[in-house]
Amino acid sequence: MPPKRKEETEVTTVGRVNSLPTTNSQSSSPPCYTAAHESQNNSTRQNSFSFEGTSFHQEQPIYNSNSSHQLSAVPSSHVISLSASTSASSIETINPQTSVNITEDGDMLMQEDVRLNNALVSTQTANGSQIECPTPNGELPPQIVSDRVRRRDHLSVCVPLYQAAIKGEWKAAKLVIDKDPHVVRVRINRKLETALHIAAAAKRTAFVKELVQRMTEEDLALQNKDGNTAICFAAASGIVEIAKVMVEKNERLPMIRGKQGKTPLYMAALFGHREMVSYLYSVTTFGSLSRDEKISLLLVTISADLYDLALTILEKDQSLATAQDAKGETALHVLARKPSTIANTSQLSIWKRSINSCFKWIYHEDLMRTLAHQLVKKLWEHVLELQDSEISKLIREPSRLLFDAAELGSLEFLIILIDSYPDLIWKIDHKNRSLFHIAVLNRHENIFNLIFEIGAIKDLIAAYKDENNNNILHLAANLAPLSRLQIVSGAALQMQRELLWFKGVEKIVPPSYIKMKNSDNQTPKDLFTEKHKELLKEGEKWMKSTATSCMLVATLIATVVFAAIFTLPGGPDNKTGDPLFLGKSWFFIFVISDAVALFSSSASIVTFLSILTSRYAENDFLVSLPARLLFGLSALFVSIATMVIAYGAAISMIYDHKYVRIPIIIVLLACVPVTLFAWQHFHLWADTMRSTYWSRFLFQPKHRLYH
C-alpha cells in the first residue's frame, strides 16, 4: 500500500464484513446475532482502508444501548459496507440508516453505522492498485464514541442481565429486555454466553421459561466460546424441565454438538443425571450419531452406572459390544474397573421385585447391580463369537482387563468370564503373575478363594514366580495397599490381618517355597519383617494407647462401685445395724449389679495391664493381643452397664413411692452413657471379634466357580 497522506487515517478490521441489504431503523434484525453467526462460518482476514480527511479508528467491539435497534444510527447520513469476501477489497455505498456488521476477535460483537466526512474513499486491492470512490455526502462529521462511554453502556445492560439470570430474578431481567428485546441474544460475558446460558447453568427453571418465550429457534441455538448451546448447560445441570422447554421451541437442539463435538446427551450421561439422560435419549436421533459417538455414549453410560440405558444402546447396535473408543477401550474394560456395581445374580429376588414395583427407589441400587450383571454377560457373549486370537488381543489391549478386575476385586466380573471361558484361569500378566498372585498382592480374599475350587491346578498356578523370582508367598509378605489395609480399625488389627494373609497363603505353596529366596536374596519371612517394621511399631503404640485409656476408665469405675457398697442407700438400722432397704427387691438388684461392676472392672484392669506388659512380637498380634483387647473391652462395657444399673436401683429405692416419675427419668438418662460407649466402640469390638475368631473362615472355598 502507498504511504498515507497526513490527512488519512487507517482503519483495520479483522473478520469478514459483508455488504448488507438495505434496512431501516425499524428493522427486526438482531444487533449481534448476524455477525456472530457469520464469524463461525467464515475465515478471518485483515483489511486496511484509508479515508481521506477522516479521523476514525475502531478497535474494540462493544454493545451500545443508546440505540433502540441499531448502534450509533445517524438518520441523515449515508454509510458504507466493507466487504472482504473476495480477493480484492470492495466498497459499496448503501442507503441511510443501514448498518455495517464488523466481526472482530474479542469478547463482544457489535453492529455500528459509520459516518464519513471525506470526499473520497480509497482502498488497495490485492494486486496493489488504488481505487478511489466518491462518497454521497462530503460534509458528514465523524461519529466517535469513546471506549469509556462504550464500556459504561456495556456494563449498564449486560451486567444487570447477567445478575438477574444467575439469581433467577425475572422482574429485573424484564426491565432490561423491555428496553431492547434484542438483548436476549446478546453475549453478556467474556465467554460469549447469553442470558439463557447463564440461567440454564444456574438451574433457574421459571426464568428460562419466560426467556425462551422471547427468543427464536435460532436464538436457542447460539453457542458460547466453547461451542456449547444453552441446552448443554441444562444437560449438565440435570433439570429436565429446562431441557424440555428448549426442545419444544427448537427440536434440533439435541443434535447440536457442543465442546469437543459432544452431544447434550453425552454431557448428561457424563454427569450421571439419569432422568435427563432418559429424556434426551428420547429426543435424540440415535441413528444420526456417528459410530464414535455411539461408542463414547455406551462407555460413558457404563461409567455413570446407567446400565439400563447401556443395555438399550447395546440392543440397538450389538456391534458396539466389541467396539473400541479412541483409547482402544471396550465396554468390558470399563466394567472391569467397577467391582462394587455387579451383582452375583441377573435378577432381583421375588420379594425385592414386588417391593420395587411399588417403591422403585428402595432397591434401585440393587436393580442397577443386576442390570450390570446382565450387561457383562451380553457383552461377553458377543466377545466369545470372535476367534481365540481376537479374544486374547481384546482382553490384553489397551490394558489387561482380567488383571484390572483382579486388582480392584471385581469378583463377579471374573466369575462370569471364567465360567464360560475356563482357559482364562491360566492367563498371566507381563510379570508372569496369575490372577491369584494379583489377588494376594492387593488382598482380595474373595478372588483368592477361587483357587480352592480349581483342584490340582491350584498347585501349578501357585508355583508361578515373577520376573524377580518372587513366589506368591513373597507377594503376601509385601505390605497391603493402604485402601485394603484400612478396612479394619487400628494398626494392631491391621498387623493381625497381614499375618493372617501370610499364614493363609503359606498353606497353599509347596514347602520349598517357604524358604525360597528372591532376586534380592530374601525369603518370604525376611521380606515380611522388613515391609511391616513400621506397622509393627504403630501397632504397639496403638495397642498401648488404647489399653492405657481403657484401664483408666476401669480404675475409676472400680473405685466408685467399691465405695458404694459401704455407703448403702438409706443407711443401716440403728437397732439391728441391717440396711433399711434390705427387704426391697431394688436393694437386691443394687447389690448384685454393684458386685458385677466391681469384678468386671477389676478384670478389665488386669487384662489391660497384661497388654501394657506384653513383649509385642509379630506373632503376638495374631491371636494373643487381639484376644486380650476383646476381653478387656467386653469387661469394661459390662462394668459400665452394671454401674449404671446399680445407680438406677439406688434411686428407685429412695423415690419408690413418693415420686414415680423421677426414677423413670433418671433411668432413661443413665442409659445415655452406656449407649454412647457401645456405639463408639462397637466397630472396634466387632473388628477384633471378626479378626480373632472368624478369621478361620477367611480362606476357604465359597463354591462360586462353575456353578
MIGU-772222 format. One record per residue: z, x, y of N, C-alpha, C in turn; residue in three letters. Coordinates in steps of 0.05 Angstrom, whole numbers, plus 5000, padded with zeros to 4 digits. Atoms other than C-alpha are relative to their C-alpha. Example, Ala and Ser with C-alpha at 12.3 -4.5 7.8 and 13.67 -1.06 7.14 Angstrom:
BEGIN
500050184976515652464910500050185024Ala;499949844976514352734979501449855022Ser;
% end
This chain:
BEGIN
500050174976500050005000500050185025Met;500049844976498350275070502749985014Pro;497450014986504350445115500349765018Pro;499650244984507549855151500250085029Lys;499749954971506949795226502849935008Arg;497350034990513149765268500949715000Lys;499250284998512949015274500149864972Glu;500150135027512148895199502750024986Glu;497650005017517748715152499249944971Thr;500850035028517148785076501949814986Glu;498450195015519548215032499450044970Val;500449945029520548364958501349774984Thr;499050205018521347814906499750094971Thr;500149935027522947934834499949744984Val;500350255015520447394787497249905004Gly;502650134998514646924784500249785020Arg;499950214979513346494845497449855000Val;502550155003508245954834499449825024Asn;500850194979504345534883500849734991Ser;498950265007507444854884498249785011Leu;501350234989504344174893501449905024Pro;498950114975505443814958502249804994Thr;497750195002512143464964501049945027Thr;498750064975516443175018503050014996Asn;497149975001523743165035501349794983Ser;498850205017524842544993499450054971Gln;500749945028522442884930502450014983Ser;497750015019526842784869500150254984Ser;499949755016525243474842502650145005Ser;497449874997531743834828499750275014Pro;500249764984533144424873500150264983Pro;499749755014534644924818498750004972Cys;500850015027532144684751497250124995Tyr;502749905004524744844761500050304999Thr;500049714999526045554779501350124976Ala;498549905023531045644723498349984975Ala;501750045024526245354672497750204999His;502249815000520545794694500950284995Glu;499149735003524846414694500450074970Ser;499649955028525946324619497350024986Gln;502650005014518546264603498050195012Asn;501949824988515246764649501150285002Asn;499149724997515547514652500650065029Ser;499249934973518647844713498250215011Thr;501649804986514348214763501150045028Arg;499149954973515648524831497650025018Gln;502250014981511048384890501050055028Asn;499349934972511248634962498149865019Ser;501650144980508848225022500750105027Phe;499549924973508148445094499249785019Ser;500450214980508747955152500050135027Phe;500249884973506348185220501849855019Glu;498450124979511248075277502349834989Gly;497950175012516447775229502450174992Thr;497549875009523647965216501249824979Ser;499050185022525147645148500750174976Phe;499249855024528947905089501649814982His;498750175019531147535026500950174976Gln;499049835022535647894975501449844979Glu;498150135019540647424943499449704998Gln;500450295003539246734914502649865004Pro;497550144994544346234937499449705002Ile;500350294997545345484936501149925027Tyr;499250084973545545175006500449694999Asn;499350295001548944495010499449865026Ser;500550134975546844365082497649814999Asn;502350175003540344045059500549804979Ser;499550215019540443385023498350024976Ser;501749975023534543534979498950284997His;501149735002531144204995501850185017Gln;498349804986534444835021498550095025Leu;501149914974533345015094497349875006Ser;502550144994528044485103499649985030Ala;500750014972524444515170497749805003Val;502050215000520643875186497350075014Pro;502449964983515644145238498650264994Ser;501349745005513344775203498249984975Ser;501549965024508444995151501350234984His;498849795017510645415092497850124983Val;501949875018507045885045501150014972Ile;499249975028507245924970498950264990Ser;500849745009507146614940499749994969Leu;500650015029504046684871499650274989Ser;500449745014504547274823499149954972Ala;500850085027501446924763497650154991Ser;502449855008495047344765500450295007Thr;499849724995493648074771500150065029Ser;500049964971492548014846501849795012Ala;498250194986497847704891498349825017Ser;501550204984495547074927501949865019Ser;498550144980497746684988498649735004Ile;501250264996496745944995501649845021Glu;498750174979498245505055500249724990Thr;499550275009501344835038501249845022Ile;499250194979503844235076502850045009Asn;497249974990510144175117502049894980Pro;497750095015516944085085499750064970Gln;500349935028514444395020501650254995Thr;498249785005519044894986498650224983Ser;500949775016517945574954502250054979Val;498149945022521245694886500050304996Asn;499849715003523746404883502150054978Ile;498249945022526746654818500750295001Thr;499149724999530847294821502050054978Glu;497849925018535447674775502649985015Asp;497550034985542247444799501749794987Gly;498250195011547746954790499149725003Asp;500850274993544646344822497049995004Met;502850044994537746064832499849845026Leu;500350154975535045774897497249905004Met;502650114992529445384928500149985030Gln;499749984972528145515001497350005015Glu;502449994983522945385055500150255018Asp;500149764984520745995094498349945025Val;501550044975518545945168499150275009Arg;501249744992513946495193499249985029Leu;500849984972512946695265498050235003Asn;502049794999506647105257497249885000Asn;502750104998499247035267498450074974Ala;501449915023497047405205502050064978Leu;498549925023499747495135498350184983Val;501649825015497448095096501450064974Ser;498949925026498448285023498150194987Thr;501649805014496048844979499449904972Gln;500750095027492248664916500450234981Thr;499549805021492449034850498350255004Ala;501849774997486449484868500550155027Asn;499349854975489649694935498849895025Gly;501350114975485449274983502049825015Ser;498250154983488648905041498749735007Gln;501050264993487848155052501649885022Ile;498650124977489647805117499249715002Glu;500550284997490347055126501449895024Cys;498650124976491846665190501949784991Pro;498250225005497746205189499449775018Thr;500650244984497245485214501250005027Pro;498750024975502145585269501350285006Asn;499149734994503346265302502550005017Gly;497750004982509346035343502649914985Glu;497650085015514345885286502250215001Leu;497849805001521046225296501250034972Pro;498849975027524546515233502649844997Pro;497550145007530046115199501550184981Gln;498549805016535146625174502949904998Ile;497250085005541746425143501550254990Val;498649765008546746995137501349974972Ser;498750015027549747185069502749885001Asp;497350114999556646995093500049705001Arg;500250294999554546295110499149884974Val;500950095026550846215045502250014979Arg;497849985018556846465007502049785004Arg;498250224994561245955042498949744990Arg;501250245010556345405026500249984969Asp;499849995029556245614953502849934991His;497250055008563845614948500849715005Leu;499250274993564444944982499049794981Ser;501250195019560244604929500750064971Val;499849935028560644984864502950034991Cys;497349965008567945174863501549744995Val;498750265005570644464872498949864975Pro;501250135024565744214819501050144975Leu;499049855023567944764771502949924994Tyr;497250075004575344604782500349714989Gln;499950285009574143854773499149984971Ala;501050015028570243974708502050114981Ala;498249885019575344424676502749844998Ile;497650175001581143954695499449714991Lys;500750275008577243324677500549795022Gly;499550184977578143024747497449895010Glu;502650114993572142574754499849905029Trp;500150094972574042284821499350225019Lys;500649774983573942974853497150094997Ala;502749925005567343134820498049805012Ala;501750214990564342474841499550035030Lys;500349964971565542634915497950215005Leu;502049794997561343264907497349914991Val;502550085011555942944865498749785018Ile;501150214983555142344912498650125024Asp;501349874977553342824969497350114992Lys;502649905009547843144928499949964970Asp;500150065029546142834860498850224983Pro;501249785015542143454841502050214992His;498149795006548443874837500949984971Val;499250025028549643614766498550204982Val;501649815016544244104742500150285012Arg;499749734988546344694786501850184984Val;498349805014549145324754502250085018Arg;497849984981556045374783501850254996Ile;498549755003558646044757498150234993Asn;501749765004556146744742498750004973Arg;501350025026554446564670497949784999Lys;502250204997549446044696500749744984Leu;499250255014553445454667500249775019Glu;499850244984553044754693502849874996Thr;497450145003558944274702500349894972Ala;499950115027557143974634501050214980Leu;499049785017558144654600503050025002His;497249964995564944724632501749774989Ile;498550235010567344014616500049984970Ala;500250005029564944054544501850214988Ala;498349795010568544714533502949935004Ala;497350084995574844424564500949754986Ala;499550245016574543814518500749765018Lys;499550234982574243314576498049784994Arg;501950205011571142724540499249805021Thr;500650204980571642204596498250125022Ala;501649874980568842694646497150044991Phe;502749955011562942864601498449744999Val;501350265002561342124591498849925028Lys;500950074973560842004666497850195009Glu;502049804991556942644678497349964987Leu;502550035015551742514624498449775010Val;501550234989550041844655498450075024Gln;501449924975547742204718498150234994Arg;501749785007543642724680497649904984Met;502450075015536642704650500150154973Thr;500149865025534742934580499750305004Glu;500549714994532243594609502550145010Glu;497549884990538843704645501950074977Asp;498249955023542643664579499150244984Leu;501149775015538044204551500350265015Ala;499749764985539744704605501850204985Leu;498649785014542145374576501350195020Gln;498649814983547045864605498850284996Asn;501149735001546146614610499750104971Lys;500149925028547446694535498149834984Asp;501950175014542446154517501349754987Gly;498650225012547745634498499749755017Asn;500050254986546844904516502949895000Thr;497350124998552844454531500949904973Ala;499150105026552744174460501050234983Ile;498849775014554144874434502950035007Cys;497250004992560544854474501549774987Phe;498750235013562044164446500550064971Ala;499749935029560844424375502350194996Ala;497849815002565744994387502749875005Ala;497550144994570944524416500949814978Ser;499450185022570544044357500449715007Gly;499750284991570643404398497449854994Ile;502450145010565642954361498949815021Val;500950204981565442424415498350125022Glu;501649864980562842924466497250064990Ile;502649945012557243134419498449754997Ala;501550265004555342404405498849915026Lys;501050094974554742244479497550165008Val;502349834993549942834489497649944982Met;502250045018545742704427498749735004Val;501150274994544941964444498150025025Glu;501749974977541942194510497550174994Lys;502249825006537642754481500250074970Asn;499849965029536242754406499150284992Glu;501049735007533143454409502250215002Arg;498049804995539643794427501050144974Leu;499049855023542043944355498150224990Pro;502049815010535644344343499550225021Met;500449794980536044764407502050234993Ile;498449775008538545454387501550115024Arg;498449884979543945794426500150304997Gly;499749715001546546514428499350104972Lys;500949875025543346964375498549814982Gln;501750185015538946384354501549814981Gly;498450175018544745974323499949715010Lys;500050284993544545224320502849905005Thr;497350124996550344784343501549954974Pro;498850055026551544604270501350264989Leu;498949745009552545344253502650065015Tyr;497649944984557445424311502449834993Met;497850175008561544824290501250094973Ala;499149905026561945094219501550265003Ala;498749744995563845784245502949965009Leu;497350064990569945474280501549824981Phe;498650165020571645044219500649725008Gly;499550284992571144364253498649824981His;501250155021569943924193498649755010Arg;501250254990568643264229497550065017Glu;502349924983564043604279497750094982Met;502149915018560243934222498649774986Val;501150245013559343274186498249855018Ser;501750154981556642934248497450165006Tyr;502449854992551943494269498150034977Leu;501849985023549343564198498349744997Tyr;501450255002547442824200497849975021Ser;502150024979543342914264498250255002Val;501749765000540343594248498049974978Thr;502250015020533643624212500250244983Thr;499549775017535544064154497450144991Phe;502649895009528244154132498750175022Gly;501349844978526444444201501450275003Ser;498649744998531445014193498450214984Leu;501249785015528645684173501750084976Ser;498549935024530745984107502450175007Arg;497749834992535146504141502249825012Asp;498050184989538545934179501549854979Glu;498750155022539845554115502050184985Lys;498249815014542846174081502550045017Ile;497749954983547246314141501849765001Ser;498450244999549445594144501649964974Leu;498550025025551345594070502350194999Leu;497949805001555346224076502349955020Leu;497950054980559046014139501649764992Val;498450235009561045344109501950084978Thr;498249895021563945724049502350155014Ile;498049854986567646194096502149825014Ser;498250194986570545594133501349804981Ala;498850175020572745254068498849715001Asp;501350264999567744684079498349964975Leu;501549995026565944634005498549754995Tyr;501650255004563643914007497250035013Asp;502649964987558144094057498550224986Leu;501449785014556544734019498749894975Ala;501250125024555344323956497649835007Leu;502250174991550943843995497550175007Thr;502249824993546744424023498850114975Ile;501049895025546144723953498349804985Leu;501550215013543744063925497249965013Glu;502650044986538244013978498250244996Lys;501749775004535844723966501550194980Asp;498649855021538045023900499250304999Gln;500849724999534345673913501950175017Ser;498049854984539945853962502250124983Leu;497949905017544445993902499950304997Ala;500349715003541646693895498950135025Thr;501249894975539046783966502050195013Ala;498449804987541547374006499649985030Gln;500350004971543047394080499150275010Asp;500949754988541447964128501550244989Ala;498349795010547148374099499750044970Lys;500449995029544848254027502049854984Gly;498050155014550647794010499049734992Glu;500650275009550147153970502549835003Thr;497750184999554746553967502250094982Ala;497949905019558346853907501650235011Leu;498649784987560047473947502249905019His;498050114982563547043998502349874985Val;497950145016567246623946501850204985Leu;498449805014569647253911502350105017Ala;497949914982573747423972501949785010Arg;498350234992577246743975501849924975Lys;498450055025582646783920501649754999Pro;498150225000587146223941498749735003Ser;501450264994581845683951498549894975Thr;501450095024579245603879502149894980Ile;498150125019582945123833499350084972Ala;500549935028583645213758498649774986Asn;501450225011580144553747497949895020Thr;502150104982573944203775500649715010Ser;499350274992577343523783503049975005Gln;497250064995583743253812501149834976Leu;498850175020588642923764499749715008Ser;500550294995588342173757501849895022Ile;498250114980594542033798499550125028Trp;500749894974592342513853497549875011Lys;502450144990585542173856500749725010Arg;499250264992588941503861501350005028Ser;498749974974593341733919498050085021Ile;501949904981587642093952498049795009Asn;501850214993583341473952501149835023Ser;498750154979588441143998500850185023Cys;499149824980591241734035498650274996Phe;501649775006585942274038501250265010Lys;498949764989590042754079502150134982Trp;497849905016595542834026499050224982Ile;501049805019591443203974497350115008Tyr;502649904990585743424018499650294992His;500249725008587144164005499450034971Glu;500549995029587444053930497249914994Asp;502850095004580843673934498050225007Leu;501849784992577544253971500050224979Met;499849785020580044743918498549924975Arg;501650095023576944323862497050015007Thr;502849984992570444293901499150295000Leu;500749715001570645053908499550084971Ala;500549955029571245083832497349914991His;502650115006565144643825497850175012Gln;502049844986561345063875499550274985Leu;500349755015562745713837498549964974Val;501350055026560545413771497049955004Lys;502950064995553945143801498550255009Lys;501349754992552345803835499650194977Leu;500249825023553746193772498049904980Trp;502150115018549445723731497250085009Glu;502649924989543545883776499650314996His;500249715003545146633772499350074971Val;500449945028545146613696497149954991Leu;502850045005537846383698498350255005Glu;501449764994535947073723500150194976Leu;500049795021534447683679502650165003Gln;497549845000540248133659499950225022Asp;500249794979537748683706500449885027Ser;499750134974537448193764502949925004Glu;497250084998544447943748501750245007Ile;498549764994547148653747499750095028Ser;500649924972543848803813501549825020Lys;498850194982546548173845503050045002Leu;497149974999553848293825500850295008Ile;499449724993553249033844499450055030Arg;500949954973549948993913500249745017Glu;499249764986551649003970502850104994Pro;497349935009558749003943500449904972Ser;499550085027561448943873501949765000Arg;498450244996563648223875502249964979Leu;497950025020567548263809502550155008Leu;497749834992571848823836501249915026Phe;498950134976572548473903502049784992Asp;498350215010575447883865502550114987Ala;497649875013580048333823501950125021Ala;498449884979582448693885501749805015Glu;498750204984584248053921501549794983Leu;498550175017587047693860498749734995Gly;501450265004581647153852499749954970Ser;500050045029583446963780498049794991Leu;501750225009579746303775497050085003Glu;502849914996573346623802499250174976Phe;500649825022573547163748499949844973Leu;500050155025575246663693497449844997Ile;502550155001569246223710497650174992Ile;502249825006564546813708500150124972Leu;499749865026567347163647499749804977Ile;500250205021567746513606497149964991Asp;502850055007560246423609498350254998Ser;501549745002558247163610502150214992Tyr;497849825009563347563568499550305005Pro;500649724996559748223579501250115026Asp;498949904974562748253649502750144996Leu;497449875004569348473618499850304998Ile;500549715004566249163606499250135026Trp;501149894975563949263678502050205012Lys;498349804987566549883714498950055028Ile;500949944973566250093787499050285002Asp;501149734996563650733818501950224993His;498149805008570051093798500849974971Lys;499550035029569750883725502549844994Asn;497650175004575350363733499149724992Arg;500650275009575249693698501449805019Ser;498750214985577449023726503150014998Leu;497149995004584349133696501250245014Phe;499049774984585049813729500449915029His;499850104972583749473796502349815003Ile;497850194999588648923780502750145000Ala;497549855000594149433764500450145027Val;499849864975592649833827500849825023Leu;499450194979593249213870502249804992Asn;497750165009598948893830499549704997Arg;500650285006595648243808500549954971His;499350045028599348063745498549784986Glu;501550225013595447423733497350104989Asn;502549895011588947823725500650214978Ile;499349805020592348393687500649874973Phe;499350145025594947883636497649924983Asn;502450065016587847733616499450214979Leu;500549785019587848403580501349944973Ile;498750085025592448093527498449804984Phe;501550215013587147573510497350104989Glu;502649905009581348033491500350174975Ile;499649875026584248313426499950305001Gly;500149715002582649023406498550135022Ala;501549894977578049103466501950115020Ile;498049914982584449193504500550304998Lys;499449715004585749883474497750175011Asp;502249844991578750123491499850005031Leu;500250024971578849883563502450155013Ile;497649864989585950143575499750304999Ala;500349715003583550833554498150115021Ala;501849904979578650883613501650185020Tyr;498949824980580051453662498150035023Lys;501849994977577451513732499150285005Asp;501249754994573952093765502050235005Glu;497949804996580552453779501850024976Asn;498549995025582852383707502549835000Asn;497850185000587751833725499649784980Asn;500250235018589051343669501349765013Asn;499050244988591450633680503050025007Ile;497249974994598750853679500450165026Leu;500049864974597351343736499649805023His;500550204979594750753776502549835004Leu;497550154998601150373761502250165014Ala;498149834987605050973787499650025030Ala;500450004971601950913856501549775013Asn;498550204985605550523909498249765005Leu;501550254997603249793914499149975029Ala;500750064972599449553975502249845014Pro;497850134985604049304030500149704996Leu;500150295003601748584023501149914974Ser;498950075026603648573950502950094997Arg;497349905001609948973960502049815012Leu;498250174984612848464008500249714989Gln;499650275011612447863961502849954990Ile;497250035006619747993944501650115024Val;498349944977625648083992501450274995Ser;498449765000628648764008498850234984Gly;501249765013626849473989501050044972Ala;498949965027631449473928498549834980Ala;501550175018627848883896497150084998Leu;502749895001621149193915499950234981Gln;499949775019623149823878500349904972Met;499750125027625249393819497349904990Gln;502650115009618449053817498050234994Arg;501749775007614849723819500750124973Glu;499249905026618949953760499149814977Leu;501050205020617249303723497150044994Leu;502949955004609849443733499650254984Trp;500449755014610450153709500849974970Phe;499250055028614249943646498149824986Lys;501850185013609449373633497450134992Gly;502549865006603249803636500450214979Val;499449795019606650343596499849904971Glu;500050115027606949873536497249974988Lys;502750055011599349793530498350254998Ile;501649765001596950503538500650164975Val;499549835023596250993480502450195006Pro;497649824995602551433471499350265013Pro;500849744988598652053490499649985031Ser;500550034971597151753559502550015017Tyr;497550014985604451713578500650285012Ile;499549734991604852473585497450145010Lys;502549894991597552573606500150085029Met;500149914973596352973669497349955013Lys;502550054985591152813722499050265012Asn;501249764988586953293763502050155018Ser;497949874984593053443806502350104984Asp;498049895018596953653745502649845001Asn;497750174999601653053750499949794977Gln;499750215019604052593695500449745015Thr;499550264986604651843710502949995011Pro;497250014990612251923716500450175024Lys;499849824977611652513763498849865025Asp;501450144978606752113806501749775010Leu;498350234991611351503807502350105017Phe;497749894985617251923831499250095028Thr;501049904974613152243886499349775019Glu;501050214983609951603911502349805009Lys;497950204994616451193910502650135011His;497749864989621051713941501249865024Lys;499050134976621551364008501049724994Glu;499150275007622050673977502850014987Leu;497449975013627850923935502350035021Leu;498049964978631551153998500549745015Lys;499750264986630150494033501549804983Glu;498650185018632550113972502950054999Gly;497249934999639050483971501449915026Glu;499050084974640050374045500349705002Lys;499950304999638449624039502249894983Trp;498050105018642949523980502950055010Met;497349944989648949874012500649825025Lys;499650174976647949484077500749714992Ser;499550285010647648814040502849984987Thr;497450015014653748983997502350025020Ala;497949974980657849204057500549745015Thr;499850254985656448564096501349794984Ser;499050215017657848114038502950054992Cys;497249935008664248484018501949945023Met;498350064977666948404089500649705001Leu;499650295000665947644085501949924978Val;498350075023669047614016503050085005Ala;497349914994675148004040501449815019Thr;498850194981676347524098500749744985Leu;499450255014675946924051502450044982Ile;497649955018680847244001502650015016Ala;497649994983685747374058500949725008Thr;499350274991685446654083501149834978Val;499250185022685946304016502650104987Val;497549895011691546773993502449905016Phe;497850084983695746594053500449694999Ala;499850305000694145844047501849904978Ala;498450115023697645763980503050025006Ile;497149974993704345984012500749845025Phe;499450184977703645514072498849734994Thr;501150255010702444854037500149795021Leu;500050234981700544234078502549834997Pro;497650175001706743824095502650164996Gly;497649845005711544384075501549914975Gly;498450085023716944344020502149795006Pro;497850204997722143804008502650165004Asp;497649854993728744024039502149994978Asn;498050035021732743773980499250144974Lys;500949895025728643973920498550265003Thr;501749774996724144503950497249974991Gly;502750055009718044183919498249925024Asp;501850084979711844063962500149705005Pro;499850284993711943393998497749844988Leu;502350155010704943203974499450074971Phe;500449925028705943433903498849784982Leu;500950225017704542753873497249905007Gly;502550114992698042633910497750154987Lys;502449885012691142753880498750225017Ser;501249814982688843123942501550274998Trp;498549755003694343643930499050164976Phe;501149875024691643793861497350135006Phe;502649894992684643883890500350245018Ile;499549774982687344343944500850254985Phe;499049775015690944793895497850134983Val;502149905018685144853846497850145016Ile;502249884985679844983899500950265014Ser;499049754987684245493935500250234980Asp;499849795020685445863870497250104992Ala;502849925007677945863853498950185022Val;500949844977676446123923501150285000Ala;498749735001681446693915498850174978Leu;500949845022678946913847497050075003Phe;502949944996671446853864499650205022Ser;500349804978672247233929500950274991Ser;499049745010676247773893497950124981Ser;502149905018670747823840497650105016Ala;502249914983665547873895500650275013Ser;499249754987669448433929499650234980Ile;500349795020669748833864497150064993Val;502849965006662448723850498550165021Thr;501349864978660048943918501150295003Phe;498949734999664749543914498650184979Leu;501449855020661349753850497150075008Ser;502649944989654649713885500150245019Ile;499849784980657050173940500550274987Leu;499449755013659450693890498050074978Thr;502049945020653150683847498650265006Ser;501349754996649151313836497149975011Arg;502750074989642450973856497850184988Tyr;502349885014637951293804497749804999Ala;502350185002630951003794500549764981Glu;499650215020632850613731502249815007Asn;497950184992638950323765498949755015Asp;501350224985634249893807498649804981Phe;501450185019631149593744501749764992Leu;498350225008637049173720502850015012Val;497249984993643849443739500649915028Ser;499450074972643849393815499249715006Leu;500750284994639948733820501949804986Pro;498250185014644548413768502749995014Ala;497550004985650748623807499749855026Arg;500550154975647748363871499949704996Leu;500250285007646147703838502849884995Leu;497350105006653247623811501749995026Phe;498449994975656347833878499349775019Gly;500850224982652247333918500949734989Leu;499250255012653746773869503049965003Ser;497150024997661246923871500849945029Ala;499550044972661146953946499449715009Leu;500750284993657746273951502149814989Phe;497950185012662845963904502650025016Val;497549974984668646253945499849855026Ser;500450144974665745974010500249704995Ile;500050295005664645283979502849904993Ala;497350095008671545233947502050035023Thr;498249984977674945484010499749765018Met;500550244983671644914049501149754986Val;498950235015673644423994503149995003Ile;497049984997680944663999500849905028Ala;499350084973680844564074499649705003Tyr;500450294998677943864067502249844985Gly;497850135015683243684015502650005016Ala;497649994983688743914062499949805023Ala;500350194979686043494119500449714990Ile;499850275011685542884074502949934993Ser;497150065006692842954052501549925025Met;498550054975695242964124499349735013Ile;500950254986690942384151499049804980Tyr;501050175022690241994086499949715008Asp;499850294994692441314112499849935029His;499950064971693141364187497349995012Lys;502649974987686341594208497950054979Tyr;501949985022680941454156497550155008Val;502649874992675041694197500350305004Arg;499749714994677942374214499450174976Ile;500749835023677642654143497050004994Pro;502950025006670542404135498450185019Ile;501449844980668242734199500450304994Ile;499449725005671743384182498650104974Ile;501449925025668843404111497150045005Val;502949974994661843304138499550265016Leu;500349754985662843874188500450244982Leu;499449785018665644304132497650074983Ala;502449955017659144234094497950175015Cys;501949854984655344574151499950304992Val;500249715007657345304136499150054972Pro;500949965028656345214061496949974999Val;502950045000649344934073498550235013Thr;501449784986647545484122499950254982Leu;499949775017649746024074497949984977Phe;501850055022645845714017497150025009Ala;502750004990639645614059499050285008Trp;500849744990639546314089499950214978Gln;499949805021640946684024498749914974His;501250105025637446253973497550164992Phe;502549855006630846633979500750274987His;499249745012634347293965501249964972Leu;498850065026638346983908497949944979Trp;502150085018632146673877498250244992Ala;501649755006628147333883501550184980Asp;498449835018633847713850500149884972Thr;500050135026634347203794497450024985Met;502749995012626847193782499450294991Arg;500749725007626147953783501750114977Ser;498149895019632248083740499749874972Thr;499850145025631947543686497449874991Tyr;502550125007625047233689497750204998Trp;502149805001621347893691498950054972Ser;501049975027620847883616497549844994Arg;502450175003615547353624497750085019Phe;502049924980611647733677497450094987Leu;502449905013606848083629499849894972Phe;500550125026604547643572497549825003Gln;502550174998598247243554500649725009Pro;499750284990597246583590497949814988Lys;502050165014591446343547498249865019His;501950114981586646243604497150064994Arg;502749915005580546613579498949874975Leu;501450125023575446283532501349754990Tyr;498950265008578845603532498649785015His;
% end
